[in-house]
């Protein structure tokens, strides 16, 4: 293709959001309510973990990082969607799109690694209780949390660098509600084989490898739980692990579908629903899953709320 026909676009238009005038206000309220629920729920987890000394343990230290990641994932996407509803112009500049892609992949790519670390923490607590304090010492917990963030942003650096090499030949309509690698590859007019190969390879290391590690860890955890003679102890262990596995399924499952599904055969409506699950529904459910199924978190939450009422 001639260089003159390879005009690089200056902005993109999102097609995944309804343009009907009557839909703008209701959709704005729905996305705003979802975003406020995400921020409020995850901030509450952070505050409770910080204020209650009973939650100053590795498990809740990693949970606070997961809450922070959930806030970051949604904050990369939802505020721009809200602004577009107010302007009734569903656009994003090229530079903003590349930045959104970088941070979205970075934050979301950190979650599977963090969930794998949380699985190791549960393995150490349940299968190696006598050595737990040595296996999960404070400095190691910090290193593992930092490594999870770095792992995700190394992945995003690769994809963002490759995305900046794409040419769009004037095509600027993204069949999505935010910028990400798969929708950009759909409209690119340059060769995307390297990008697609990178997507499949990194999904193995960023998504599949942590998931297999989690499954492997829980195989041993389940075996140890079944050996617990106390019904109360067994029930508590099952409850904590069940919450973690639900979050793992939502996070890794959504990510794997998003980055490895076929480029054709999906309608715009299905893509939009999957996107909402990816960056809105999962971050909104995580604090509910952990708080509603965790007695310690619920007790700490009541304590914090009671303290505020008495002040």
C-alpha positions as CSV (number, residue, x, y, z in Angstrom):
1,X,0.0,0.0,0.0
2,X,1.3,3.5,-0.9
3,X,2.6,5.7,1.9
4,X,0.0,8.4,1.0
5,X,-2.8,5.9,1.7
6,X,-1.4,5.0,5.1
7,X,-2.7,8.1,6.8
8,X,-2.3,7.6,10.5
9,X,-5.5,8.4,12.4
10,X,-5.5,11.1,15.1
11,X,-8.5,9.8,17.0
12,X,-10.7,6.7,17.3
13,X,-14.4,6.2,17.6
14,X,-15.9,3.6,19.9
15,X,-18.7,1.6,18.3
16,X,-19.6,-0.4,21.4
17,X,-21.6,2.3,23.0
18,X,-25.1,3.2,22.0
19,X,-25.4,6.5,20.1
20,X,-29.2,6.8,20.5
21,X,-29.9,10.2,22.3
22,X,-32.3,8.5,24.6
23,X,-29.7,6.0,25.8
24,X,-27.0,8.5,26.8
25,X,-28.4,9.5,30.2
26,X,-29.5,6.0,31.4
27,X,-26.1,4.5,30.3
28,X,-24.2,7.3,32.0
29,X,-26.0,6.6,35.2
30,X,-25.4,2.8,34.9
31,X,-21.7,3.2,34.3
32,X,-21.4,5.9,37.0
33,X,-23.2,3.7,39.6
34,X,-20.9,0.7,38.6
35,X,-17.8,2.8,38.9
36,X,-18.8,4.3,42.3
37,X,-19.6,0.7,43.5
38,X,-16.1,-0.5,42.3
39,X,-14.3,2.4,44.0
40,X,-16.4,2.3,47.2
41,X,-16.2,-1.4,47.6
42,X,-12.5,-1.7,47.0
43,X,-11.6,1.4,49.0
44,X,-13.5,-0.1,51.9
45,X,-11.4,-3.3,51.7
46,X,-8.2,-1.1,51.7
47,X,-9.4,1.0,54.7
48,X,-10.5,-2.1,56.7
49,X,-7.2,-3.9,56.1
50,X,-5.3,-0.8,57.1
51,X,-7.3,0.1,60.2
52,X,-7.9,-3.4,61.7
53,X,-4.7,-4.9,63.2
54,X,-6.3,-8.4,63.0
55,X,-6.0,-8.2,59.2
56,X,-2.3,-7.3,59.1
57,X,-1.4,-10.6,57.6
58,X,0.0,-11.7,54.2
59,X,-3.4,-12.8,53.0
60,X,-5.0,-9.4,53.5
61,X,-1.9,-7.6,52.4
62,X,-2.3,-9.2,49.0
63,X,-6.1,-8.7,49.1
64,X,-5.5,-5.0,49.5
65,X,-3.2,-5.0,46.4
66,X,-6.0,-6.8,44.5
67,X,-8.4,-4.1,45.5
68,X,-6.0,-1.5,44.3
69,X,-5.6,-3.2,41.0
70,X,-9.4,-3.4,40.6
71,X,-9.7,0.3,41.1
72,X,-7.0,1.0,38.6
73,X,-8.4,-1.3,35.9
74,X,-11.8,0.4,36.1
75,X,-10.3,3.9,36.4
76,X,-8.4,3.4,33.1
77,X,-11.7,2.8,31.3
78,X,-14.8,4.1,32.9
79,X,-14.0,7.8,33.4
80,X,-13.4,8.1,29.6
81,X,-16.7,6.4,28.9
82,X,-18.5,8.8,31.2
83,X,-16.9,11.8,29.6
84,X,-17.9,10.5,26.1
85,X,-21.6,10.1,27.3
86,X,-21.6,13.7,28.5
87,X,-20.1,15.0,25.2
88,X,-22.2,12.5,23.2
89,X,-19.0,12.0,21.2
90,X,-17.6,8.5,21.7
91,X,-14.0,9.3,20.7
92,X,-10.5,9.0,22.0
93,X,-7.3,10.5,20.7
94,X,-4.5,8.3,19.3
95,X,-2.1,9.0,22.2
96,X,-4.9,8.5,24.8
97,X,-5.7,5.2,23.2
98,X,-2.2,4.0,23.3
99,X,-1.9,5.1,27.0
100,X,-5.2,3.4,27.8
101,X,-4.0,0.2,26.2
102,X,-0.7,0.3,28.1
103,X,-2.2,0.8,31.5
104,X,-5.2,-1.5,31.0
105,X,-2.9,-4.4,30.1
106,X,-0.5,-3.6,32.8
107,X,-3.1,-3.5,35.6
108,X,-5.1,-6.4,34.3
109,X,-2.0,-8.5,33.6
110,X,-0.8,-8.0,37.2
111,X,-3.9,-9.7,38.6
112,X,-3.2,-13.3,37.6
113,X,0.3,-13.1,39.0
114,X,-1.1,-11.6,42.3
115,X,-3.7,-14.3,42.5
116,X,-1.0,-16.9,42.1
117,X,0.9,-15.3,45.0
118,X,-2.3,-15.5,47.0
119,X,-2.7,-19.2,46.2
120,X,0.9,-19.7,47.4
121,X,0.0,-17.9,50.6
122,X,-3.0,-20.2,51.2
123,X,-0.8,-23.2,50.4
124,X,1.7,-22.1,53.0
125,X,-1.0,-21.3,55.6
126,X,-2.9,-24.6,55.2
127,X,-0.3,-27.1,54.1
128,X,2.8,-25.7,56.0
129,X,1.3,-24.0,59.1
130,X,4.3,-24.6,61.3
131,X,6.6,-22.9,58.7
132,X,4.1,-20.2,57.6
133,X,5.8,-17.2,59.4
134,X,9.1,-18.2,57.7
135,X,7.7,-18.8,54.3
136,X,5.6,-15.6,54.2
137,X,7.9,-13.2,56.0
138,X,7.1,-9.5,55.5
139,X,10.0,-8.7,53.2
140,X,9.1,-11.6,50.9
141,X,5.5,-10.5,50.8
142,X,6.6,-7.1,49.6
143,X,8.8,-8.6,47.0
144,X,6.1,-10.8,45.7
145,X,3.5,-8.0,45.5
146,X,6.0,-5.7,43.6
147,X,6.9,-8.6,41.3
148,X,3.2,-9.1,40.4
149,X,2.9,-5.4,39.4
150,X,6.2,-5.5,37.4
151,X,5.1,-8.7,35.7
152,X,2.0,-7.1,34.4
153,X,3.7,-4.0,33.1
154,X,6.4,-5.9,31.4
155,X,3.6,-7.6,29.4
156,X,1.9,-4.2,28.7
157,X,5.2,-2.7,27.6
158,X,5.6,-5.4,24.9
159,X,2.0,-5.0,23.6
160,X,2.1,-1.2,23.7
161,X,5.4,-1.0,21.9
162,X,4.0,-3.3,19.1
163,X,0.7,-1.4,19.0
164,X,2.5,1.8,18.2
165,X,3.9,0.2,15.1
166,X,0.4,-0.6,13.7
167,X,-0.9,1.4,10.7
168,X,-4.7,2.1,10.4
169,X,-5.0,3.7,6.9
170,X,-7.7,6.1,8.1
171,X,-9.8,3.3,9.7
172,X,-10.7,4.7,13.2
173,X,-13.8,2.9,14.3
174,X,-13.1,0.5,17.2
175,X,-15.7,-2.2,17.7
176,X,-15.3,-1.9,21.5
177,X,-15.9,0.4,24.5
178,X,-12.2,1.0,25.2
179,X,-8.8,0.7,23.6
180,X,-7.1,-2.7,23.8
181,X,-4.9,-4.8,21.6
182,X,-7.6,-7.2,20.1
183,X,-9.9,-4.4,18.8
184,X,-6.9,-2.4,17.4
185,X,-5.7,-5.5,15.5
186,X,-9.2,-5.8,13.9
187,X,-8.9,-2.4,12.2
188,X,-5.2,-2.2,11.5
189,X,-4.2,-2.3,7.8
190,X,-0.6,-3.3,8.5
191,X,0.7,-6.8,9.2
192,X,-0.5,-7.9,12.6
193,X,1.1,-11.4,12.7
194,X,3.8,-10.4,15.2
195,X,1.2,-8.7,17.5
196,X,-1.1,-11.8,17.4
197,X,1.9,-14.1,18.1
198,X,2.9,-11.9,21.0
199,X,-0.7,-11.9,22.3
200,X,-0.9,-15.7,22.3
201,X,2.6,-16.2,23.8
202,X,2.2,-13.7,26.6
203,X,-1.2,-15.0,27.5
204,X,0.5,-18.3,28.3
205,X,2.9,-16.7,30.7
206,X,0.6,-14.0,32.1
207,X,-2.6,-15.9,32.2
208,X,-2.3,-19.7,31.7
209,X,0.9,-20.2,33.8
210,X,-0.4,-18.5,36.9
211,X,-3.7,-20.3,36.5
212,X,-2.0,-23.7,36.3
213,X,0.1,-22.8,39.4
214,X,-3.1,-21.9,41.2
215,X,-4.7,-25.2,40.3
216,X,-1.6,-27.1,41.3
217,X,-1.5,-25.3,44.6
218,X,-5.2,-25.9,45.3
219,X,-4.7,-29.6,44.6
220,X,-2.5,-29.8,47.7
221,X,-4.7,-27.4,49.6
222,X,-7.8,-29.5,49.1
223,X,-5.9,-32.6,50.1
224,X,-4.8,-30.9,53.3
225,X,-8.3,-29.5,54.0
226,X,-9.8,-33.0,53.8
227,X,-7.4,-34.1,56.5
228,X,-8.7,-31.4,59.0
229,X,-10.7,-33.2,61.7
230,X,-12.5,-30.1,62.9
231,X,-15.6,-29.2,61.0
232,X,-15.2,-25.5,61.9
233,X,-11.6,-25.5,60.7
234,X,-12.5,-27.3,57.5
235,X,-15.4,-24.9,56.8
236,X,-13.3,-21.8,57.3
237,X,-10.6,-23.1,55.0
238,X,-13.1,-24.0,52.3
239,X,-14.8,-20.6,52.6
240,X,-11.5,-18.7,52.1
241,X,-10.3,-20.9,49.3
242,X,-13.7,-20.8,47.5
243,X,-13.7,-17.0,47.5
244,X,-10.2,-17.0,45.9
245,X,-11.1,-19.6,43.3
246,X,-14.2,-17.6,42.3
247,X,-12.1,-14.5,41.7
248,X,-9.5,-16.6,39.8
249,X,-12.1,-18.0,37.5
250,X,-13.6,-14.5,36.8
251,X,-10.2,-12.8,36.2
252,X,-8.3,-15.5,34.3
253,X,-11.4,-16.7,32.4
254,X,-12.4,-13.2,31.2
255,X,-8.8,-12.4,30.3
256,X,-8.3,-15.6,28.3
257,X,-11.5,-15.2,26.4
258,X,-10.7,-11.5,25.6
259,X,-7.2,-12.1,24.3
260,X,-7.6,-15.6,22.6
261,X,-11.0,-15.6,21.1
262,X,-11.3,-15.7,17.3
263,X,-11.2,-12.4,15.5
264,X,-14.4,-13.1,13.7
265,X,-17.7,-14.7,14.7
266,X,-18.6,-12.4,17.6
267,X,-21.2,-9.7,17.3
268,X,-20.6,-6.1,18.6
269,X,-23.1,-6.7,21.3
270,X,-21.2,-9.8,22.6
271,X,-17.9,-8.0,22.4
272,X,-19.4,-5.2,24.5
273,X,-20.8,-7.6,27.1
274,X,-17.4,-9.4,27.4
275,X,-15.7,-6.0,27.7
276,X,-18.0,-5.0,30.5
277,X,-17.3,-8.2,32.3
278,X,-13.6,-7.6,31.8
279,X,-13.2,-4.2,33.2
280,X,-16.4,-3.4,35.2
281,X,-18.3,-6.4,36.5
282,X,-15.3,-8.4,37.8
283,X,-13.7,-5.4,39.8
284,X,-17.2,-4.7,41.2
285,X,-17.7,-8.3,42.3
286,X,-14.3,-8.9,43.9
287,X,-14.9,-7.0,47.1
288,X,-18.4,-8.5,47.5
289,X,-17.0,-12.0,47.1
290,X,-14.3,-11.5,49.7
291,X,-16.3,-9.5,52.2
292,X,-19.5,-11.6,52.1
293,X,-17.7,-14.9,52.4
294,X,-15.1,-13.8,54.9
295,X,-16.1,-13.5,58.5
296,X,-13.0,-11.6,59.5
297,X,-13.5,-9.0,56.9
298,X,-17.2,-8.6,57.9
299,X,-16.3,-8.2,61.5
300,X,-13.6,-5.7,60.7
301,X,-16.0,-3.7,58.5
302,X,-18.6,-3.6,61.3
303,X,-15.9,-2.4,63.7
304,X,-14.8,0.4,61.4
305,X,-18.5,1.5,60.8
306,X,-19.2,1.5,64.5
307,X,-16.2,3.6,65.2
308,X,-17.3,6.2,62.7
309,X,-20.8,6.3,64.2
310,X,-19.4,6.9,67.7
311,X,-17.1,9.7,66.6
